Amino acid sequence: MARSYLKIFLGAVTIAIVGVFVVDYFAHRFFSSPMETTGYFWAKATFFFIFSLIFLAKVNLSRKEFFRVVIAGIVVSALWGMYYNVFPALFHYYPYGLALSGLTFWGMGTFGTGLAFGTVHTLAFVGGYYLNRLVLGRVK
């Protein structure tokens, strides 16, 4: 059965907004120091939106849905981490003025902060996806 393009689009918007502007924003707000910039959240929302469009359009979620959603969350988190942390460290360019080494998640150090934010970014995608399912139902 052909998937509804409107449902895919709205699902991607929901995942991006809920994942970035709710889950990720409040994780940064309450647990990290200093707070990320507005540009960071808009760039991440755009990235999550594009990834979500591809994910919802191409991945068959009829079997092993939770496993596939978690894997997609890990992939989007790893891709964002590469863009925002690894490439800037290699090329000495920080797109929003903050490097991972300049952030702290409850004072956990660079590795702990990276692991914590990787987990938060994964949960942002998974949470956005399941709220999308709750609001729009299964994308078909």
N, C-alpha and C positions, 0 to 999 in steps of 0.2 A: 504494500500500500504506500502511495506517495505521501511524504511528510508535508505538512502545511508550512509553507515558507513564513507565514505570519507567526505561527507558533514558535518556529525556530528563532526568528528574529526577536520576538518578545521574550523567549526563554533566555537568549544570550544577553539581552538587556537586563533581565532580572538577575541573572548570575553575576554580571559585572557590577550592578548597583549594590546588591546585597553583599556580595563577596568583598568588594573593595570599600564601599562607603559605609558599611555597617560593621561586618566582622573585622576586616583589616584596620579600618580607621580607629575603632575603639580599642583594638589590641595595641596599636601604636599610642593612642591617647592615654591609656591607663598603665601600660607596662614599659614603654620605651622612653628614652631620653637621648637627644632632643627630639621633638616632634618633627615628623616628615613634612615636606612642603606640599602645598596644594597641587603643584605641577606633578609631583610624584604620584599622587592619588589619581589624577586625571590620566596620566600615562599608563598607570597600572590598570585602570578601568577600561581604557581603550584596548590594551593587550588582552585582558580577560574577555572582553567582548568578542574580539576577533577569534581567539582560541575557542570560545564557547560556540560561536557560529559553526566553526569547522567540526567541533566535537558533536554538537547536536545534529548536524547534517550528515555526518559520515559514520559515526559509531553506532553499531547495532546494540541497543540496550535491552533487548528482549531476554537475554540470558546473562547471568552473573552481573547484574546491573551495578550493585554496590561496589564490587571489586573493580569494575571498569571505571566507575566514577572516581574512586580513590586513586587509581593509577593515573587518570587524567589530572586529578588535583596535584599529584606529585610531579607530573610532567610540567604543568603550567607553573608550578612553584619553582621547579628547577630551571626552566627557561627564563623566568623573571629573575631568579638569582644570578644566572649567567649574565643577563643584560645589565642588571643593576649593581652587581658586586664583583664578578669575576673579570669581565671585560674591562671595566674601569680600573681595576687593580693592575691588570696587564698593560693597559695603554695609558695609565695615569690621567684619566679623564672621568670626572664624576658629574653626570648629567644634571643632578639636582643639588649639588654642593655638599652632600653627605656621603661619606664612605661607610661601609659596614663597620670598619674599625672605629668610626666616630659615633656609632650608636651603641646603646646598651639596653638589653632586655633584663631588667632587674639586676644589673651589674654582673651578668654571667660571662663576660669576656667575649671576644670575637667569635670563637667556635660555638659557644653556648647561645649567643645572640643569633648567629646564623641558623643554628638548629631550631631555635624557638620560632624565628620568623618563617623558616621553611615549613614548620608545622602549622603556623597560623595561616600562611598563604594556601596550603593544602586544604585546611579546614574552611577557608574563605570560599574556595571553589566548590567543595562538597556541600557546604551549607547553602550557598547560592543555588546549586543544582536542586537540592531537595526542597528548598522553599519554592523554587520554580515549579517543581512537581506538585507541590501543595496548591499553588495558585492556579497554574494552567493545566494540571493533569499531565499524564504521560504524553510526550511529544510523538505524534504519529503522522 
